[in-house]
Amino acid sequence: MPIRLDSDDASVSPPVKPGSNAYELLGVLLDHPDMGFSPRELAELTDVKHTSVHKTLARLKNDGLVRKADSYWAVADDVTGSRLANVVSLQRIEAEYGDDAYGESDDWTESAPDLGENA
């Protein structure tokens, strides 16, 4: 299902599903937008099998999300890549820190030290 990337809606889902091979590979590339990785390196940095890396990268390239330079892969330099980076990064933060106890309740503020009026 296509999505509008020019939307200001923060709930827009990226065109890759969390937990998928594409999501894992794209996550590594988005974390290092100025670097290129070989398929073997991407397999080592993710849980994606080496035999699936090439096929997944080819699909991501067809979707315009990644680019290939020699035998190295990197995230695409266009606006779609930048917009997608924001969405995927937020989803990765939520997946990593979503069970944050501080966000569930304000009870912790009672035990926080007083930092004074300049805080």
Secondary structure as the mmCIF struct_conf table of DSSP 4:
data_model
#
loop_
_struct_conf.conf_type_id
_struct_conf.id
_struct_conf.beg_label_comp_id
_struct_conf.beg_label_asym_id
_struct_conf.beg_label_seq_id
_struct_conf.end_label_comp_id
_struct_conf.end_label_asym_id
_struct_conf.end_label_seq_id
TURN_TY1_P TURN_TY1_P1 LEU A 5 ASP A 6
TURN_TY1_P TURN_TY1_P2 ALA A 10 SER A 11
HELX_LH_PP_P HELX_LH_PP_P1 VAL A 12 PRO A 14
BEND BEND1 PRO A 15 VAL A 16
TURN_TY1_P TURN_TY1_P3 PRO A 18 GLY A 19
BEND BEND2 SER A 20 SER A 20
HELX_RH_AL_P HELX_RH_AL_P1 ASN A 21 ASP A 31
TURN_TY1_P TURN_TY1_P4 PRO A 33 ASP A 34
STRN STRN1 PHE A 37 PHE A 37
HELX_RH_AL_P HELX_RH_AL_P2 PRO A 39 LEU A 45
BEND BEND3 THR A 46 ASP A 47
HELX_RH_AL_P HELX_RH_AL_P3 HIS A 50 ASN A 62
TURN_TY1_P TURN_TY1_P5 ASP A 63 GLY A 64
BEND BEND4 LEU A 65 LEU A 65
STRN STRN2 VAL A 66 ALA A 69
TURN_TY1_P TURN_TY1_P6 ASP A 70 SER A 71
STRN STRN3 TYR A 72 VAL A 75
BEND BEND5 ASP A 78 ASP A 78
HELX_RH_AL_P HELX_RH_AL_P4 VAL A 79 TYR A 97
TURN_TY1_P TURN_TY1_P7 GLY A 98 ASP A 99
HELX_RH_AL_P HELX_RH_AL_P5 ALA A 101 GLU A 104
BEND BEND6 ASP A 106 ASP A 106
HELX_RH_3T_P HELX_RH_3T_P1 ASP A 107 SER A 111
BEND BEND7 ALA A 112 ALA A 112
HELX_LH_PP_P HELX_LH_PP_P2 PRO A 113 ASP A 114
TURN_TY1_P TURN_TY1_P8 GLU A 117 ASN A 118
#
